[in-house]
Amino acid sequence: MKINYFIFLLFFLFRMPVFAQQNGLITGSLQDVNTGKPLSGATISAGDSVATTTTDTAGRFRLTIPVGTYIISASSVGYVTQLKYNIVVGSGSPQLVNFYLQPQANTLKDVNISFKRGKSAVATDLVTPLSVQQLTTEEIRSSPGGNFDVSKVVQTLPGVGVSNGVGERNDIIIRGGAPNENVYYLDGIEIPVLNHFQTQGSSGGAQGILNVSFIESLKLTSSAFDARYDNPLASTFVIRQREGNSERFSGNARVSFTETALTLEGPLSKNTTFLASARKSYLGFLFKLIDLPIRPNFEDFQYKVVHQFSPRTKLTAIGLGAIDRFNFAATRESTPENTYVLRSTPYINQWNYTAGFNLNHQIENGYLNFTISRNAFDNSLDKFEDQVQDESRRTLRVQSRETENKFRFDINEFVNGWRLAAGVSAQLVGYTGDLFNVVSAGTTGGSGSQAQPRREIRFSNAIDFWKYGAFAQASKNLFNEKLLVSGGLRTDLNTFTATGNNPLKTLSPRLSLSYHLNEKWDINASAGTYFKIPPYTILGYLDNSGVAVNRSSKYIQSTHYVLGTQFLPRNDLRFTVETFYKRYRNYPVSVNNGISLANQGAEYASVGSEAVLSSGDGETYGAEFFVQQKLVNKLFYVASYTYVISKFSGLDGNLVSSSWDNRHLLSVTLGYKLKRNWDLGLKYRYSGGSPYTPFDLQRSQASYYALGTGVADYSRLNTERLPAFSQIDFRVDKRFNFRKTALNIYLDIQNIAKGQNENFPKYTFRRTEDNSAFLTTDGTALRADGSNAIPTILNTTSGNLIPSFGFIFEF
């Protein structure tokens, strides 16, 4: 019935009249990528000479062209011509397109010498093209099944795993590493929280926070990290936001089944622009309609303000915040699955924000950056036996807050073909934690004596300390642009851990090489060592005696070795193949159960508030294959395949499959542009099954009533594996252009084929036929120790077709 309705709706839209041809506006700027210097007199062209213009003395341009989809080119004497594909120009808000051009190495009297550098071994940041993938705002916006969520869209890129078996979560798993091994930078400012309903100490969550209307580009680097970034072990996400409209007040409103978002932008003065948004979800209402027991709701807010003090000095202010609530309600139909969710999942209340300023000042051959920012994350979790909200029946309480006050200074210069960067950073960290957690209920022996005591974690702590670091990076093209060499060095310190003030403990060198065989082929290699401080949940833990036993924790270390090749048969087509090996040291291992924390963090909870030892090792290795066809002749596609093995060791020193050991990852995305401004998209994802640990049946029976979940048998760690995960998503967009406004109507359907994917098994007790109570062996009420229960394992699947219908109005 629902599918028939959507088919009728699409037919109706298709039959709507076509309006007269309208014009749209493209604005933007051109800069030297090395120095940030504006490029005046540069040529901007749309399509096959549909329209052409030149930049002014500030490097800015305006181009009025008929609405449609274009390839935009930018060229300037002495620089490599740059193309941008799939630029959608409408009659609503102006389309912002910025270019950052690479200088030609060999110039004579402003005339290019014959060597063609357009396909040489050069990446956007002149560090290395190795392990780098990029997404534009249009690719993020139009991704099938992405629903305007950056964290979901990046799952199409090579090396990015799917956290199957735990519901719809945004755990970004790169090359077999845990979600908290990634770092995210927004206009040069780190944003520790990227998702709503974040798992503290781990990352992940249910829905991304970032507004796609702000994003100009996203760059994912899965190795060979620039030394300016601290704490990455698996990847860096560098997200560039556009500036607000400098000509007039404009914006867009997005309304769908699940949320409403409003984005506004415009000039505040001659030299100041703003970009601001607010979004409110009504997921709780939707979940009530489809009779699910959870009631998630959230709001988020975002802004960017830019003030140009002078042609050489610019101040940027950004902000990002979210409020999350995760509650429960009884369902119309009572099922064992819904009862399990109610008993096992905590109430969640969270809020977070990041706010910061960046001052950029151009110097003779480069620029200086001064950055200050503050971020905070407040996490509140509550859970009770059988959902009875009485303190005597509480099994979990988390009241925690993390704050960071950051300063960073860096200098960037381009001298004699060398790109040089160096800088220092300092952070004042605060963490408070008030935690009560029943880890396991006590078990009794056959004679009624206690076999294992009830185990609880209970502490309240507040700490603050300094983190600081320094870095240097240098890169240069040698041998007539044939060889790109990039090297860097970084060290990070802190005033809290026992060895935190020793710079040699975290000295992290890295070296990348890229050799340009010819116009079509590059060979790339890199090696580097990277460090990450343990999560604050670990550092702030106190044992039952009030001792901070984790102060001896070490920085987690990961050493990467990567070898790959890049094939560019055309400007619009790219193939890459890479092999990688990552070796981990000093990984936190739980003292309680002896397993690595690489096997935790895939649920809505808090990870790391326990005694750990920095004794774990790990390794991940595999190969990636990637092909990307930019929009040509109405078609574009992206396909990636990754084979990855991920293993970590616990106290026993044996390497076993981690929670992120999916082995096979495949993603294919197709897009096709029809006439009359219709866009179609299709995405297929496949992931090998996630490993999991079977239950300890005896301890599970004794603990289930109190915890609402089973207890894993870690002597059989990850010896079982789910079946493979697969899903097909579909999207259709229809755009209407009016005089100065535009309307985009879309239908985004996740899992259109209704594929059923298995979730992790769930331990519970058998219930009566009407699901009103637990069945027992003796017909009496269920005992607290579960001794008269009838244990059962729930094997559930998820495979709902999830449609999202909405519209975006631009003005």
Disulfide bonds with the S-S distance in Angstrom:
none
